[in-house]
Amino acid sequence: MPLGVVPAGTMNLFARTLKLPLDIWKVPEVLANGVIIDGDIGSADGRAFVHQFSMGLHARMVRYRESYSFRSRAGKIAASTRAAVGVILNPPDFEIEFDVDGHKESRHVSAVSVSNNPFGRDTLMYADDVTAGHLGFYTAPPLSPPGVAKLALDVMRGKFRDSPLITAMNGHALDLHFPKVERKINCVIDGELLPMGRDVALRIHPGELKLLVGADRDGSSIQK
């Protein structure tokens, strides 16, 4: 069953990856007359994600945001802004050990992000191509409040990939371990705050997600 994405969220990052109209009233016609491609999908301990797995700064911001009440998109944006200020003033700092396709390291970080295909350049945090067959793996070192504010500015300017605060890697398989965590850990999977354990296995599954896209979208995997 192919998936057709309607851009009814806040940032609509996966819809941007698929180059769909961001006007909710225009996209049904585009999908109705579209084509099906074989897209990639990621998984975190077997749980599917189409856009991103993240922890650290993003997970803390979502946790703060969900502690506030809101009933509209404007209210969600206001709560997100308030939560972002809270994270800037109180950034996380934790240790990770990771294995990317056999390359092993340990780092102290404030943020971890794993994307379904690498994020594009000069864009918000979304992939240019959902058929490249790789995970994007991004970490930020322990950040002070000014450092978090600088990273947030880079993200809003579409300069996340070029930020000197970000270390980027690509791979097919990523295993994360958190050696010094003694309390509950949260992650965010496609915008949803979820609990997780001290070990997480992330994988890319090339071509396993059928996606409806516009008929004029370029892509070698378009089915005739």
N, C-alpha and C positions, 0 to 999 in steps of 0.2 A: 504494500500500500504506500504510494508516494506521499510525502509530506509537503503540504503547501503552507507557507508562512505568511500570516497576516500581521502587519506591523502595528500591533495594538499595545506595545510596551512603552517604556520610557525612552530608552536609547535605540532600540530596535537594531542591535548590532548584527545579529545573524541575518536579518533581512537586508542589511547593507552589504554583507558578504555576498549574498545571492543577487545583489544589484536589482532588487525589487523596488517599486515605487514606495515611498514612505507615506503616501496618501492612502489611508485605509479604504477609501471609496474607489480608488483606481486599481488596487491590487487584485480584487477578485476577477476582473476581466483579463488581466495579464495572466493569472494562473489558469483560467479556463481555456485560454488559447496558448498556453505554454508548452514546454517540452519537459521530459524527465531526464535527469542526469544521475549518474552514480556518484553520490557524494560520500565523503568520509565522515566517520563519527568517532568520538573519543569515549573512553570509559575510565572510571575511577572505582577500583574494586568491583568491577562488573556493572556499575551504575552508569548509564549512558549520559553523555553530554554533547551538545551540538556546538557550543560556543567556548566555554571556559570553566576550568576548575581553578579556584584561588583560595589563598589563606593569608593570614597576617593582616595587613592594612585593610584589604577589601572586606574580609570576614568581620573584622572589628567594626568597620563602618556600617555594614549591614546589621550587625547585632545592635549597635547604638540606634540605628534608624528604626528598627522594629520595636524598640522600647518606647517610641513615640507613637501617638495616635494620629492617623490621617485618613481621609475618606475620598480624596481626589488626586488627580495627577499633580496638580499644583501643590497639594499638601504633601505628597510624596517627595516632590522636589525640595520643598522647604525642609522636610525632615532629613533628607539626604544632605542638604547643606549644613544643617545643624550637626548631623553625625560626622560629617567631614571635618568640621572644626574640632569636634571632640577627639577625633583620631590624630589630627595634627598636633594637638596638645598632649596626647598620650599614645605615642606610636609603640607598637609591639617590637619585641627583640627576642629572637629564639634561634636555636641551633637546628640545622637539618643535615642529614646525610643522604646522598642521592647517588643513583646509578642510572646513567643515560646510555643505553646501548653498550654497556660494559665499561663506560668511563665513570669512575667513582671519585667523589669529593665530599667534603664536609664544609659547611659555611654557617656563619651567623648572619641572619637576615631579618628584615622587617616585613618582607612581602615575597610571596611565591605565586606565580601565575602559570598555568598550563593551558594552552589553547589548542583547539581542533584546527590544525594547520597554523603556521606562523602568522602573526599579525603583520599587516601591510605597513609601509612607510607613508608618512604624511597623511595619516588617517587617525581616527579614533581607534580604540583597541578592538579591531576586528580583522579577520583574515581577508586577503584579496582573492584567495582561491581556496575552495573547499574540496579540491580533488588532488592536492599535491602529496598526500600520504605521509605527513609528518606531524608530530606534536611540536608546538612552540613552547619552550621552557624559559621562563624569565624570573630572575631574582633581583631584589634590591637589598643592599647592605643595611645594617642597623642605621636608622635615620633619626636625626634630631628634628624638632618641630620645624625649623626652617627648611631642612632637607625634604620633609614630607610635603611642605607647601610648594617647593620647587618641583618635585615629582608630579604633584597634582596639576601644576601649571603646564608642565610638559605634556601630560595626558590630554588636557583640554585643548592644547594647541596642535594636537595630532603628532607630537614629536616623541611619543613614548619610546619607539625603537631607537631613536638617536640620543636619548637621554644618557648622560655619563653615569647616572645612578643605576642603570639597568645592565645586567649581564644576561645575554641571550644565548641559548643553545637550541638545536633541533634534534629530534630523535624519533624512533618508532616505539620504544619502550622506556618508561621512566618509573623507577621505584624510589619512594620517599620514606625516610625513617626519621623519627623525632626522638633523639636519645635522652633528652633531659626534661621531657614534659611529664608532669605529675598531676595534672588536672585535666578537665574536659577540654578537648580541642574542637574548634569549629572550622568548617570550610564552607565555601560557597560554590555550588554547582549550578550553572546557568541561572544565577540570581537567587537561588534558594539556599538559605542558611541551614547547614546540616552538621550533625556530630560526626566525628571520624576518629579512627584509632591512631596508634603510634606508627603504623605502617600503611602506606597507600600504594597500590599498583595502578599506574596509568598507562593506557595503551591507545594506539590509533588503529582503526579498523577501515582500511581503504576500500572505497566503493560499496560499502554495506548499507548506505542510507540513500533511498530513492527520494529525490527532491524535485519538486516542480519549480521551474524558473521561466523567465520570459523567453519567448521564441527567438528573440534577437540576441540573446546572451551568447557570447563566445564560449566554447568549451569543447574539448576534444571528446568528452565522454557523453555528448548528447546522443540519445538513442533515436535511431531512425524509425 
